[in-house]
Each structure stands twice: as C-alpha cells, then as structure tokens.
C-alpha cells in the first residue's frame, strides 16, 4: 500500500518537475507616424500625449497555443496582469505629460519558441471603476482617470503640427452607477490586439499613430478631438482603426494601431 502511494505521488510530481523553467521577457514599444519615429519634440508632426493601459498578455508558442505572460509587479508601472505604457516625456508639445518614460513590459513565462503576442488595450471591468485615490499603481494616476465617466482612460494620445492637432481619449462610455458602484457600461471600448508575427528579443511593438490620425486630419487648420462618445463624428476613423464599432464599443474588425517589426 505504501509503495502504491509513493508511485502515485511521484507520478503527480513528475510533470511539474519536467516543466519548462520560466524565462524573463521584455516587450518594447515605440511610436511611429508614417513609418518614422515620433516624439514630443519631433519637428513637423509631434506627440502631445501617448499613454495607455494593457492587460491579458499572452505569447503564442511553437504549437500555436497561447501562454500567459506574468507581468512583474514593480510598484510603479506594472501590477499583476496590468501595465501602463507611457511613451511621452513631458517636453516639447507634451505640455500635459510627465518626464517619466515607460516603453517596455517586463514579465516571465515558460521557455519556448514564441511567435506571436496578444493583449487587450484597456482596464478590466473589475478594476476600471474603483477610486484612483485608493488604487495601487499604475491605477493611481489621476491623469488617466475619467471621473465624469466613472472609469479610466484606456488610451490618451495626441498629435500636433504647428497649427493643427488631434487628441484622443479612449475609455468605456455609457456607464451606469457611480464611482465604485458601476453596474455596466453600454460601450466597453476595449481593443483586442493579436500580433501574429512577434518574436521576443527580436521584435518591438509599434504604435502606428497615422492609422488613428491620418495626415489629412492635421492639414485642415482645425484642431479636433475624440472622447469616445458615440455621437462624435471625429471618432469614426479612430474607432475603425481600433477595430471597434463606434456605436456599441464592441470588436468589429481588426485593429490597425499596433503592429510588430524587428527592433531597430
């Protein structure tokens, strides 16, 4: 009987003992406009803001299965399962930004030959409607919270020329209830991102801002904006580029904002 128990215990432990050890992974991000790097101090077309939350990160292994990437909690930019990317540096045209930069994700995952990356742009519903004054980083950033909508801005992005500009605030809308007591939002506005060809250690995630704001929007001499409202006509191209239905805030196509390429 004792021998049988030992065999059962060994059989239970064997798969864990033979599992692949975790490895550290960094996923860098960079912003482009029409194929060229864009920053707060860029000349012709420059950033005015670029901050966004991501969660539900997975890498696709050699067999085509998605494996969870465990983010390293760092008491600043990342907590378990959620991170804030900040690609603006508070200089140049980014007058409402911060000097701090966070252009990469850091996490661990079982060693494998990974060939794809997926994540969601946004904040999970369960975390989206708490009080930012009581939240752990990176959800304690008041600049990323929409008090009047009862949740967070999933994305703050802005682009400007000398005499024109366009800024975007993306977040859930049509939310019912009050802060910390939201029951539902009629338009979730979370973006599903699936990059089929992404190799950790080789590639960078590219934020192609001209997909959100074509140059034509920056040449009409009339600064405009999109705050995710279903009646805002200037949101039409933004939501199409994000793969979202403008009315319902649900996935309706493939997003074009994020792509991947070999790191420079």
C-alpha positions, 0 to 999 in steps of 0.5 A: 500500500505504501509503495502504491502511494509513493508511485502515485505521488511521484507520478503527480510530481513528475510533470511539474518537475519536467516543466519548462523553467520560466524565462524573463521577457521584455516587450518594447514599444515605440511610436511611429507616424508614417513609418518614422519615429515620433516624439514630443519634440519631433519637428513637423508632426509631434506627440502631445500625449501617448499613454495607455493601459494593457492587460491579458498578455499572452505569447503564442508558442511553437504549437500555436497555443497561447501562454500567459505572460506574468507581468512583474509587479514593480510598484510603479508601472506594472501590477499583476496582469496590468501595465501602463505604457507611457511613451511621452516625456513631458517636453516639447508639445507634451505640455500635459505629460510627465518626464517619466518614460515607460516603453517596455513590459517586463514579465516571465513565462515558460521557455519556448519558441514564441511567435506571436503576442496578444493583449487587450488595450484597456482596464478590466471591468473589475478594476476600471471603476474603483477610486484612483485615490485608493488604487495601487499603481499604475491605477493611481494616476489621476491623469488617466482617470475619467471621473465624469465617466466613472472609469479610466482612460484606456488610451490618451494620445495626441498629435500636433503640427504647428497649427493643427492637432488631434487628441484622443481619449479612449475609455468605456462610455455609457456607464451606469452607477457611480464611482465604485458602484458601476453596474455596466457600461453600454460601450466597453471600448476595449481593443483586442490586439493579436500580433501574429508575427512577434518574436521576443528579443527580436521584435518591438511593438509599434504604435502606428499613430497615422492609422488613428490620425491620418495626415489629412486630419492635421492639414485642415487648420482645425484642431479636433478631438475624440472622447469616445462618445458615440455621437462624435463624428471625429471618432469614426476613423479612430474607432475603425482603426481600433477595430471597434464599432463606434456605436456599441464599443464592441470588436468589429474588425481588426485593429490597425494601431499596433503592429510588430517589426524587428527592433531597430 
